[in-house]
């Protein structure tokens, strides 16, 4: 599913226009990104938690040349999906396969 597909589905279910729906979804996603950039986690109860994890600096290798490369500390986004969502997905997929 793409963002465009999501906009179509939400617009159809809410009665908002596609432009209004796109503005809401872009605002929602932008707020999550900005919160993470500020170091604040975002918890959507019943869905999951978005937070930043710190990866320690390490030594790597350039796969093409084999040269040793120092990789700096990195801050990466991490999403932990809620137990309810995981169970729902598991049940739904198992039901479709049987």
C-alpha positions as CSV (number, residue, x, y, z in Angstrom):
1,X,0.0,0.0,0.0
2,X,1.3,3.4,-0.9
3,X,0.6,6.8,0.7
4,X,-1.7,7.6,-2.2
5,X,-3.7,4.4,-1.5
6,X,-3.9,5.3,2.2
7,X,-5.2,8.8,1.3
8,X,-7.9,7.3,-1.0
9,X,-9.1,4.8,1.7
10,X,-9.2,7.4,4.5
11,X,-10.9,10.0,2.2
12,X,-13.5,7.5,1.3
13,X,-14.2,6.6,4.9
14,X,-14.3,10.1,6.3
15,X,-16.0,12.2,3.7
16,X,-13.0,14.5,3.5
17,X,-11.6,15.4,0.1
18,X,-8.4,13.8,-1.0
19,X,-6.6,17.1,-0.6
20,X,-7.8,17.6,2.9
21,X,-7.0,14.0,3.8
22,X,-3.5,14.4,2.3
23,X,-2.9,17.5,4.4
24,X,-4.0,15.6,7.5
25,X,-1.8,12.6,6.8
26,X,1.2,14.8,5.9
27,X,0.7,16.8,9.1
28,X,0.5,13.6,11.2
29,X,3.6,12.1,9.7
30,X,5.5,15.4,9.9
31,X,4.7,15.7,13.6
32,X,6.0,12.2,14.3
33,X,9.2,12.9,12.3
34,X,9.8,16.3,14.1
35,X,9.1,14.8,17.5
36,X,11.7,12.0,16.8
37,X,14.2,14.6,15.5
38,X,13.8,16.4,18.9
39,X,14.5,13.2,20.7
40,X,10.9,12.8,21.9
41,X,9.2,9.4,21.6
42,X,5.7,9.1,20.2
43,X,3.2,6.6,21.7
44,X,0.1,5.7,19.7
45,X,-1.9,3.6,22.2
46,X,-3.2,0.5,20.6
47,X,-0.8,0.8,17.6
48,X,2.8,1.2,18.8
49,X,5.7,3.4,19.9
50,X,8.1,5.4,17.8
51,X,11.5,6.2,19.4
52,X,15.1,6.9,18.5
53,X,17.8,4.3,19.2
54,X,21.5,5.2,19.4
55,X,23.9,2.9,17.4
56,X,27.4,3.0,18.9
57,X,30.3,3.9,16.7
58,X,32.0,0.9,15.0
59,X,34.5,-0.2,12.5
60,X,33.3,-1.4,9.2
61,X,34.7,-2.4,5.8
62,X,34.1,-1.0,2.4
63,X,32.7,-4.1,0.5
64,X,34.2,-3.0,-2.8
65,X,37.8,-2.2,-1.7
66,X,38.0,-4.0,1.7
67,X,39.3,-0.8,3.3
68,X,38.6,-0.3,7.0
69,X,36.0,2.5,7.6
70,X,35.1,4.2,10.9
71,X,31.3,4.5,11.3
72,X,30.2,7.3,13.6
73,X,27.4,7.1,16.2
74,X,24.1,7.0,14.4
75,X,20.6,7.8,15.7
76,X,18.0,5.7,14.0
77,X,14.2,5.5,14.3
78,X,12.7,2.4,15.8
79,X,9.0,1.3,15.9
80,X,7.7,-1.2,18.4
81,X,4.3,-2.4,17.4
82,X,1.7,-3.0,20.1
83,X,0.8,-6.5,21.3
84,X,-2.8,-6.0,20.1
85,X,-1.7,-5.1,16.5
86,X,0.7,-8.0,16.4
87,X,-2.0,-10.5,17.5
88,X,-4.5,-9.1,15.1
89,X,-2.0,-9.5,12.2
90,X,-1.1,-13.0,13.2
91,X,-4.7,-14.1,13.5
92,X,-5.7,-12.5,10.2
93,X,-2.8,-14.1,8.2
94,X,-3.4,-17.5,9.8
95,X,-7.1,-17.4,8.9
96,X,-6.3,-16.5,5.2
97,X,-3.8,-19.3,4.9
98,X,-6.2,-22.0,6.2
